[in-house]
Amino acid sequence: MSLVSLIITLIVVGVLLWLINTYIPMDAKIKRILNIVVVVAVVVWLLNLLGLMDSLRGIRVGR
């Protein structure tokens, strides 16, 4: 993925989140949860895209 398409994707996600927060009436707690979920999903997507998630796949939690 090129840098331009990465930036365009981030801008589109940001604008969509802004539109949802601005024009869809929701409780403040639901908006906060939605924002957190979207930010975490974008960060995980970026880490995976940059290849930084490969080193985390070898870590086991539990048995």
C-alpha positions in Angstrom: 0.0 0.0 0.0 1.4 3.3 -1.0 1.8 6.3 1.4 -0.8 8.3 -0.5 -3.5 5.5 -0.2 -2.6 5.1 3.5 -3.2 8.8 4.1 -6.4 8.8 2.1 -7.7 5.8 4.0 -6.9 7.5 7.3 -8.6 10.7 6.2 -11.7 8.8 5.0 -12.0 7.0 8.4 -11.5 10.2 10.2 -14.2 12.0 8.2 -16.6 9.1 8.6 -16.1 9.1 12.4 -16.6 12.9 12.5 -19.8 12.6 10.5 -21.1 9.9 12.8 -20.2 11.9 15.9 -21.7 15.1 14.5 -24.9 14.0 12.7 -26.1 10.8 14.4 -27.7 11.5 17.8 -26.1 9.1 20.4 -25.4 9.1 24.1 -22.0 10.5 25.0 -20.9 7.1 26.4 -21.7 5.3 23.2 -19.8 7.9 21.1 -16.8 7.5 23.4 -16.9 3.7 23.0 -17.3 4.0 19.3 -14.3 6.4 19.1 -12.2 4.0 21.2 -13.1 1.0 19.1 -12.3 2.8 15.8 -9.0 4.2 17.1 -7.9 0.8 18.4 -9.0 -0.9 15.1 -7.0 1.7 13.1 -3.9 1.3 15.3 -4.0 -2.5 14.9 -4.6 -2.2 11.2 -1.6 0.1 10.9 0.6 -2.1 13.0 -0.4 -5.1 10.8 0.2 -3.1 7.7 3.7 -2.0 8.8 4.6 -5.6 9.8 4.9 -4.9 13.5 2.2 -7.4 14.4 4.3 -10.4 13.2 6.5 -10.3 16.2 3.5 -10.3 18.5 2.0 -13.5 17.1 4.6 -15.6 18.9 3.5 -14.4 22.3 1.2 -16.8 24.1 -1.0 -15.8 27.0 -2.3 -18.7 29.2 -1.7 -22.3 28.7 
